[in-house]
Amino acid sequence: MNPVDAAGQHRQAPWTCPFCSLLCDTFGVEIGPPGTPLALTGSACPRARSALAAFAGAAGTERARVDGRDCDLDAAISAAASLLAASRQPLFGGLGTDVAGARALYALACETGAICDPARGQALMHGLRALQDRGGFSTTLAEARTRADLIVCMTGAPTQRYPEFFRRCGVEAPEDARIAMLPPCGDLFDTVALLAALVAGRVPAEDERVPAELAALSARLRSARYAVLVYEPGRLPTHGALIIEAIQRIVATLNRSTRAASLALGGDDGAATVNQVFAWLSGLPLRSRAGPAGLEHEPLCFDADRLLADGAVDALLWISSFGQEPAPPPTQLPCIVLGHPRMQEAKAPAHGRVFIPVSTPGIGSGGHLFRTDGSVLLPLRPLYDDGLPSVSEVARRLTQAVQALRPGVAA
């Protein structure tokens, strides 16, 4: 730990929380003596508290491992590069990193022809496919806070995964007059479709087959000055893109006479950020690859779970720098993990396994993440020097090492 970091112990530091895509920046972190878990101040957010408890405010002692044995970083990068260079079709999964890490991973993916899919990629694809097929209207957290007079939670209260959401919207609890919940009226597909029909006037609210709660919600939506429909893609069922399209139909209908927008809550663990970076570098979102046929985007075929189950890939590079979860899926494939230093790998096969502990952006190193509303890029300030390499550093070194192993390229 450098002198600046040591002098800063026993203090509260301003902080942007990287542990969910709300990126709250009004909390503090109490940094005690080295070895003491970091403590959250200014909030009771359980996600932030739990995540901070995994960091001890001191330089890490964890070492890289190859085939279950400790080694130095150079040896781990050499072993990982050999696995990637020998792979005919690698898969990059997890993708838990920041902007700089995503940029470096994109270069490595192009070098190796890797397919890239984040942890919980299906949730990200719900929104992307709806946007590709139909487009949509979206808003920001700031606009929801300052302008919305009605906020409708379409997939239930979001406080389990986003405990600070209501506070970020300027309300204290779900019981606030500005908050409404989509009433449970059976199947979610049918409920949202019926609400869209009610708002558009295609079904009369007086119809005896229409639940009274849904009719009342449609009336509130039509009379609101600015309605925001909030949903979590991660809570949608299979084919959830159809539900998002129905939400966007409601928003489009309301915008003919008043103002309305949607707000998706998702993209945690760097998924939204990596998707943004890959899109601006390649023109394509995740579940894409730079392969023999050029750039390819396959939102169904390039599902990581599908690829692993079908034996369609022969190596896995898993990135998870924000926490011990999401952990890599069980696999017998050669596997490289760039992970949180406390990530447990005791149950994983040792042979063909490389583990490199990496720094967490916003804890032991700086970085940048996109917020869930997609329009705000926030800087992450390090709390102390953890002595670990960043994902971007490791990915850049892997790219160079793989290039050196290619035929005709001097080492």
GUTI-123823 format. One record per residue (C-alpha): residue in one letter; x negated, y, z. Coordinates in steps of 0.25 Angstrom, whole numbers. Layout:
<rs>
+------+-------+-------+-------+
! rest !  east ! north !    up !
+------+-------+-------+-------+
!    a !     X !     Y !     Z !
...
+------+-------+-------+-------+
</rs>
This chain:
<rs>
+------+-------+-------+-------+
! rest !  east ! north !    up !
+------+-------+-------+-------+
!    m !     0 !     0 !     0 !
!    n !    -6 !    13 !    -4 !
!    p !    -7 !    25 !     6 !
!    v !     5 !    32 !     1 !
!    d !    14 !    20 !     3 !
!    a !     8 !    17 !    17 !
!    a !    10 !    31 !    21 !
!    g !    25 !    30 !    17 !
!    q !    28 !    18 !    26 !
!    h !    38 !    21 !    37 !
!    r !    46 !    30 !    28 !
!    q !    59 !    31 !    21 !
!    a !    57 !    33 !     6 !
!    p !    67 !    38 !    -5 !
!    w !    70 !    26 !   -14 !
!    t !    78 !    21 !   -26 !
!    c !    83 !     7 !   -23 !
!    p !    80 !    -2 !   -34 !
!    f !    88 !   -14 !   -29 !
!    c !   101 !   -11 !   -36 !
!    s !   105 !    -3 !   -49 !
!    l !   111 !     8 !   -41 !
!    l !    97 !    13 !   -38 !
!    c !   101 !    20 !   -26 !
!    d !    91 !    32 !   -23 !
!    t !    96 !    37 !   -10 !
!    f !    91 !    27 !     0 !
!    g !    78 !    26 !     7 !
!    v !    68 !    15 !    11 !
!    e !    62 !    14 !    25 !
!    i !    48 !     8 !    23 !
!    g !    42 !     3 !    36 !
!    p !    29 !    -3 !    39 !
!    p !    23 !   -13 !    28 !
!    g !    30 !   -26 !    29 !
!    t !    43 !   -20 !    34 !
!    p !    55 !   -22 !    24 !
!    l !    60 !    -9 !    18 !
!    a !    72 !    -3 !    23 !
!    l !    83 !     4 !    16 !
!    t !    88 !    18 !    22 !
!    g !   100 !    26 !    18 !
!    s !   108 !    14 !    14 !
!    a !   114 !     1 !    18 !
!    c !   113 !    -5 !     4 !
!    p !   111 !   -20 !     6 !
!    r !   104 !   -22 !    -7 !
!    a !    94 !   -12 !    -5 !
!    r !    91 !   -16 !    10 !
!    s !    90 !   -31 !     6 !
!    a !    80 !   -28 !    -6 !
!    l !    72 !   -18 !     3 !
!    a !    70 !   -29 !    13 !
!    a !    62 !   -37 !     4 !
!    f !    51 !   -26 !     3 !
!    a !    41 !   -24 !    14 !
!    g !    35 !   -11 !    11 !
!    a !    21 !   -16 !     9 !
!    a !    12 !   -21 !    -3 !
!    g !    16 !   -35 !    -6 !
!    t !     8 !   -47 !    -4 !
!    e !    15 !   -56 !   -13 !
!    r !     6 !   -62 !   -24 !
!    a !    10 !   -67 !   -38 !
!    r !    11 !   -82 !   -40 !
!    v !     9 !   -92 !   -51 !
!    d !    14 !  -106 !   -50 !
!    g !    17 !  -103 !   -36 !
!    r !     2 !   -99 !   -32 !
!    d !    -2 !   -85 !   -28 !
!    c !   -10 !   -77 !   -38 !
!    d !   -14 !   -63 !   -42 !
!    l !    -6 !   -54 !   -52 !
!    d !   -15 !   -56 !   -63 !
!    a !   -14 !   -72 !   -63 !
!    a !     1 !   -71 !   -62 !
!    i !     2 !   -62 !   -74 !
!    s !    -7 !   -71 !   -82 !
!    a !     1 !   -83 !   -78 !
!    a !    14 !   -76 !   -81 !
!    a !     9 !   -71 !   -95 !
!    s !     5 !   -85 !   -98 !
!    l !    19 !   -90 !   -96 !
!    l !    26 !   -79 !  -104 !
!    a !    16 !   -80 !  -115 !
!    a !    19 !   -95 !  -116 !
!    s !    34 !   -93 !  -116 !
!    r !    42 !   -94 !  -129 !
!    q !    54 !   -87 !  -123 !
!    p !    53 !   -80 !  -109 !
!    l !    64 !   -74 !  -101 !
!    f !    63 !   -62 !   -93 !
!    g !    73 !   -62 !   -82 !
!    g !    77 !   -54 !   -69 !
!    l !    71 !   -41 !   -75 !
!    g !    71 !   -35 !   -61 !
!    t !    62 !   -23 !   -64 !
!    d !    62 !    -8 !   -67 !
!    v !    60 !     0 !   -80 !
!    a !    44 !    -1 !   -80 !
!    g !    46 !   -16 !   -78 !
!    a !    56 !   -17 !   -88 !
!    r !    48 !   -10 !   -99 !
!    a !    36 !   -20 !   -96 !
!    l !    45 !   -32 !   -96 !
!    y !    51 !   -28 !  -110 !
!    a !    37 !   -28 !  -116 !
!    l !    34 !   -41 !  -110 !
!    a !    47 !   -47 !  -115 !
!    c !    44 !   -42 !  -129 !
!    e !    30 !   -48 !  -128 !
!    t !    36 !   -62 !  -124 !
!    g !    49 !   -62 !  -131 !
!    a !    56 !   -63 !  -117 !
!    i !    71 !   -63 !  -115 !
!    c !    75 !   -53 !  -104 !
!    d !    87 !   -54 !   -95 !
!    p !    89 !   -48 !   -81 !
!    a !    94 !   -55 !   -69 !
!    r !   109 !   -55 !   -69 !
!    g !   108 !   -52 !   -84 !
!    q !   122 !   -56 !   -86 !
!    a !   127 !   -44 !   -78 !
!    l !   119 !   -34 !   -87 !
!    m !   124 !   -41 !   -99 !
!    h !   138 !   -38 !   -96 !
!    g !   136 !   -23 !   -96 !
!    l !   127 !   -24 !  -108 !
!    r !   136 !   -32 !  -117 !
!    a !   148 !   -23 !  -114 !
!    l !   140 !   -11 !  -117 !
!    q !   135 !   -17 !  -130 !
!    d !   149 !   -22 !  -134 !
!    r !   158 !   -10 !  -130 !
!    g !   149 !     1 !  -124 !
!    g !   154 !     9 !  -111 !
!    f !   155 !    21 !  -102 !
!    s !   146 !    21 !   -90 !
!    t !   143 !    31 !   -79 !
!    t !   132 !    33 !   -68 !
!    l !   132 !    32 !   -53 !
!    a !   131 !    47 !   -52 !
!    e !   143 !    49 !   -61 !
!    a !   151 !    39 !   -53 !
!    r !   148 !    46 !   -40 !
!    t !   151 !    60 !   -45 !
!    r !   162 !    59 !   -55 !
!    a !   170 !    46 !   -53 !
!    d !   183 !    47 !   -46 !
!    l !   186 !    32 !   -48 !
!    i !   176 !    21 !   -47 !
!    v !   181 !     7 !   -50 !
!    c !   174 !    -5 !   -46 !
!    m !   177 !   -15 !   -57 !
!    t !   169 !   -27 !   -51 !
!    g !   172 !   -25 !   -37 !
!    a !   164 !   -16 !   -27 !
!    p !   150 !   -16 !   -31 !
!    t !   144 !   -14 !   -17 !
!    q !   139 !   -29 !   -16 !
!    r !   128 !   -26 !   -26 !
!    y !   128 !   -11 !   -26 !
!    p !   130 !    -7 !   -11 !
!    e !   128 !     8 !   -14 !
!    f !   137 !     9 !   -26 !
!    f !   149 !    16 !   -19 !
!    r !   139 !    26 !   -12 !
!    r !   133 !    29 !   -25 !
!    c !   147 !    32 !   -31 !
!    g !   149 !    42 !   -19 !
!    v !   159 !    33 !   -12 !
!    e !   158 !    26 !     2 !
!    a !   166 !    13 !     0 !
!    p !   174 !     6 !   -10 !
!    e !   186 !    11 !    -3 !
!    d !   183 !    25 !    -8 !
!    a !   194 !    32 !   -17 !
!    r !   185 !    32 !   -29 !
!    i !   183 !    17 !   -29 !
!    a !   192 !     7 !   -35 !
!    m !   190 !    -8 !   -37 !
!    l !   195 !   -16 !   -49 !
!    p !   207 !   -24 !   -42 !
!    p !   205 !   -39 !   -43 !
!    c !   216 !   -43 !   -53 !
!    g !   210 !   -57 !   -57 !
!    d !   200 !   -59 !   -68 !
!    l !   191 !   -47 !   -70 !
!    f !   191 !   -47 !   -85 !
!    d !   206 !   -46 !   -85 !
!    t !   207 !   -36 !   -74 !
!    v !   197 !   -26 !   -81 !
!    a !   204 !   -29 !   -94 !
!    l !   218 !   -26 !   -88 !
!    l !   212 !   -13 !   -81 !
!    a !   207 !    -8 !   -95 !
!    a !   221 !   -11 !  -101 !
!    l !   228 !    -3 !   -90 !
!    v !   218 !     9 !   -91 !
!    a !   221 !     9 !  -106 !
!    g !   236 !     8 !  -104 !
!    r !   237 !    -5 !  -112 !
!    v !   244 !   -11 !  -100 !
!    p !   254 !    -3 !   -92 !
!    a !   250 !    -2 !   -77 !
!    e !   265 !    -6 !   -74 !
!    d !   264 !   -20 !   -80 !
!    e !   267 !   -29 !   -69 !
!    r !   255 !   -38 !   -73 !
!    v !   245 !   -27 !   -69 !
!    p !   240 !   -28 !   -55 !
!    a !   244 !   -15 !   -48 !
!    e !   229 !   -12 !   -43 !
!    l !   224 !   -13 !   -57 !
!    a !   235 !    -3 !   -62 !
!    a !   231 !     6 !   -51 !
!    l !   217 !     6 !   -55 !
!    s !   220 !     9 !   -69 !
!    a !   228 !    21 !   -65 !
!    r !   216 !    26 !   -56 !
!    l !   207 !    24 !   -68 !
!    r !   215 !    32 !   -77 !
!    s !   217 !    43 !   -67 !
!    a !   202 !    44 !   -63 !
!    r !   194 !    56 !   -68 !
!    y !   181 !    47 !   -69 !
!    a !   182 !    32 !   -67 !
!    v !   170 !    23 !   -65 !
!    l !   172 !     8 !   -67 !
!    v !   160 !     1 !   -60 !
!    y !   157 !   -13 !   -62 !
!    e !   145 !   -23 !   -59 !
!    p !   141 !   -32 !   -71 !
!    g !   135 !   -42 !   -62 !
!    r !   149 !   -45 !   -56 !
!    l !   156 !   -47 !   -69 !
!    p !   159 !   -62 !   -74 !
!    t !   154 !   -68 !   -87 !
!    h !   158 !   -59 !   -99 !
!    g !   158 !   -47 !   -90 !
!    a !   155 !   -38 !  -101 !
!    l !   170 !   -39 !  -105 !
!    i !   174 !   -33 !   -91 !
!    i !   164 !   -22 !   -94 !
!    e !   170 !   -19 !  -107 !
!    a !   184 !   -19 !  -101 !
!    i !   178 !    -9 !   -90 !
!    q !   173 !     0 !  -102 !
!    r !   186 !    -1 !  -109 !
!    i !   193 !     5 !   -96 !
!    v !   182 !    16 !   -95 !
!    a !   184 !    19 !  -110 !
!    t !   199 !    20 !  -109 !
!    l !   198 !    30 !   -97 !
!    n !   188 !    39 !  -104 !
!    r !   198 !    42 !  -114 !
!    s !   206 !    51 !  -104 !
!    t !   196 !    52 !   -92 !
!    r !   182 !    48 !   -88 !
!    a !   177 !    34 !   -84 !
!    a !   164 !    26 !   -84 !
!    s !   159 !    12 !   -80 !
!    l !   147 !     9 !   -70 !
!    a !   140 !    -4 !   -70 !
!    l !   133 !    -8 !   -58 !
!    g !   122 !   -18 !   -62 !
!    g !   108 !   -19 !   -67 !
!    d !   101 !   -23 !   -54 !
!    d !    87 !   -28 !   -53 !
!    g !    82 !   -20 !   -64 !
!    a !    91 !   -26 !   -75 !
!    a !    98 !   -13 !   -79 !
!    t !    84 !    -6 !   -80 !
!    v !    77 !   -17 !   -88 !
!    n !    89 !   -17 !   -97 !
!    q !    88 !    -3 !  -100 !
!    v !    73 !    -4 !  -102 !
!    f !    74 !   -16 !  -112 !
!    a !    85 !    -8 !  -119 !
!    w !    77 !     4 !  -122 !
!    l !    65 !    -3 !  -125 !
!    s !    71 !   -13 !  -135 !
!    g !    85 !    -8 !  -138 !
!    l !    91 !   -21 !  -132 !
!    p !    96 !   -24 !  -117 !
!    l !    91 !   -36 !  -109 !
!    r !    94 !   -50 !  -114 !
!    s !    85 !   -47 !  -126 !
!    r !    71 !   -51 !  -131 !
!    a !    61 !   -47 !  -141 !
!    g !    59 !   -61 !  -148 !
!    p !    55 !   -66 !  -161 !
!    a !    68 !   -61 !  -167 !
!    g !    65 !   -47 !  -162 !
!    l !    74 !   -41 !  -151 !
!    e !    86 !   -49 !  -147 !
!    h !    97 !   -47 !  -137 !
!    e !   105 !   -59 !  -133 !
!    p !   114 !   -55 !  -121 !
!    l !   120 !   -70 !  -120 !
!    c !   108 !   -78 !  -125 !
!    f !    98 !   -71 !  -117 !
!    d !   104 !   -73 !  -103 !
!    a !    93 !   -77 !   -94 !
!    d !   101 !   -88 !   -87 !
!    r !   106 !   -94 !  -100 !
!    l !    91 !   -94 !  -106 !
!    l !    86 !  -101 !   -93 !
!    a !    97 !  -111 !   -93 !
!    d !    95 !  -114 !  -108 !
!    g !    80 !  -115 !  -107 !
!    a !    79 !  -104 !  -118 !
!    v !    67 !   -97 !  -111 !
!    d !    54 !  -103 !  -106 !
!    a !    49 !   -93 !   -96 !
!    l !    55 !   -83 !   -86 !
!    l !    50 !   -70 !   -82 !
!    w !    58 !   -65 !   -70 !
!    i !    57 !   -51 !   -65 !
!    s !    63 !   -47 !   -51 !
!    s !    56 !   -35 !   -45 !
!    f !    67 !   -29 !   -36 !
!    g !    69 !   -41 !   -27 !
!    q !    69 !   -56 !   -24 !
!    e !    82 !   -57 !   -32 !
!    p !    85 !   -60 !   -43 !
!    a !    75 !   -72 !   -43 !
!    p !    72 !   -79 !   -55 !
!    p !    81 !   -91 !   -59 !
!    p !    76 !  -105 !   -56 !
!    t !    69 !  -110 !   -68 !
!    q !    58 !  -120 !   -72 !
!    l !    53 !  -110 !   -83 !
!    p !    39 !  -103 !   -81 !
!    c !    43 !   -91 !   -73 !
!    i !    37 !   -77 !   -70 !
!    v !    43 !   -69 !   -59 !
!    l !    40 !   -54 !   -57 !
!    g !    47 !   -53 !   -44 !
!    h !    49 !   -47 !   -30 !
!    p !    38 !   -51 !   -21 !
!    r !    47 !   -59 !   -12 !
!    m !    54 !   -66 !   -23 !
!    q !    55 !   -81 !   -18 !
!    e !    50 !   -91 !   -28 !
!    a !    48 !  -103 !   -19 !
!    k !    59 !  -111 !   -26 !
!    a !    53 !  -108 !   -40 !
!    p !    44 !  -118 !   -47 !
!    a !    29 !  -114 !   -46 !
!    h !    24 !  -119 !   -59 !
!    g !    26 !  -109 !   -71 !
!    r !    29 !   -98 !   -61 !
!    v !    23 !   -84 !   -59 !
!    f !    28 !   -74 !   -49 !
!    i !    23 !   -60 !   -48 !
!    p !    28 !   -51 !   -37 !
!    v !    31 !   -37 !   -42 !
!    s !    34 !   -23 !   -36 !
!    t !    49 !   -19 !   -34 !
!    p !    52 !    -5 !   -41 !
!    g !    57 !     4 !   -30 !
!    i !    49 !    -3 !   -19 !
!    g !    35 !    -6 !   -22 !
!    s !    34 !     2 !   -36 !
!    g !    41 !    12 !   -43 !
!    g !    50 !    10 !   -55 !
!    h !    63 !    14 !   -62 !
!    l !    77 !     8 !   -63 !
!    f !    90 !    11 !   -70 !
!    r !   102 !    13 !   -62 !
!    t !   114 !     5 !   -64 !
!    d !   121 !    16 !   -72 !
!    g !   110 !    15 !   -82 !
!    s !   107 !    30 !   -84 !
!    v !    98 !    33 !   -72 !
!    l !    84 !    28 !   -71 !
!    l !    78 !    29 !   -56 !
!    p !    64 !    29 !   -52 !
!    l !    60 !    19 !   -41 !
!    r !    50 !    24 !   -31 !
!    p !    41 !    14 !   -24 !
!    l !    42 !    13 !    -9 !
!    y !    28 !     7 !    -7 !
!    d !    17 !     0 !   -15 !
!    d !    20 !   -15 !   -15 !
!    g !     7 !   -18 !   -23 !
!    l !    15 !   -27 !   -33 !
!    p !    15 !   -25 !   -48 !
!    s !    27 !   -20 !   -55 !
!    v !    35 !   -28 !   -65 !
!    s !    30 !   -18 !   -76 !
!    e !    16 !   -21 !   -72 !
!    v !    17 !   -36 !   -72 !
!    a !    25 !   -36 !   -85 !
!    r !    15 !   -27 !   -92 !
!    r !     4 !   -36 !   -88 !
!    l !    12 !   -49 !   -92 !
!    t !    14 !   -42 !  -106 !
!    q !    -1 !   -40 !  -108 !
!    a !    -4 !   -54 !  -103 !
!    v !     6 !   -61 !  -112 !
!    q !     0 !   -52 !  -124 !
!    a !   -14 !   -57 !  -121 !
!    l !    -9 !   -72 !  -121 !
!    r !    -3 !   -70 !  -135 !
!    p !   -11 !   -76 !  -147 !
!    g !   -20 !   -66 !  -154 !
!    v !   -20 !   -57 !  -142 !
!    a !   -33 !   -55 !  -135 !
!    a !   -32 !   -57 !  -120 !
+------+-------+-------+-------+
</rs>
